[in-house]
């Protein structure tokens, strides 16, 4: 994968070398040098991690189908998505869920938003339809993963979403 930090004129190469079995630690290679990365906390579009024994705070500003834009320690960072990045983000999301219940409802498939039958403030039960996506000429219902209240809806009808894009927040 490639990424750009701040105003640097060139892109840096990076790759995930390996993850631990529980997904709590990742060995990454950035610019040819290996670094240890450990996720501390994950929330709605924000996470904290330790990279080479140094604490960092990151906030996802925008997540599209091909690129993620973040602010890491007040510095802008763009990461071009790669299949391994999706794997790491899924594991990080699972860790966040273990710490207090995952509030984020993410798309499991790429598609186009054809219907949003709920609105902010609505109560939902686990299994209720929150978003309907169209993918490969089929409509797929994305259902609530837990009981709660719709806190935020992060997409609009007609928008295209990628796999793992945030659709809604349920508290």
Secondary structure as UniProt FT lines:
FT   STRAND          2..5
FT   TURN            6..7
FT   STRAND          12..19
FT   TURN            21..22
FT   STRAND          25..30
FT   TURN            31..32
FT   STRAND          33..42
FT   STRAND          46..51
FT   TURN            52..53
FT   STRAND          54..63
FT   STRAND          67..72
FT   TURN            73..74
FT   STRAND          75..80
FT   HELIX           83..98
FT   TURN            99..100
FT   STRAND          104..106
FT   STRAND          111..115
FT   TURN            120..121
FT   STRAND          123..124
FT   TURN            126..127
FT   STRAND          129..135
FT   TURN            136..137
FT   STRAND          138..143
FT   STRAND          148..153
FT   TURN            157..158
FT   STRAND          160..161
FT   TURN            163..164
FT   STRAND          166..170
//
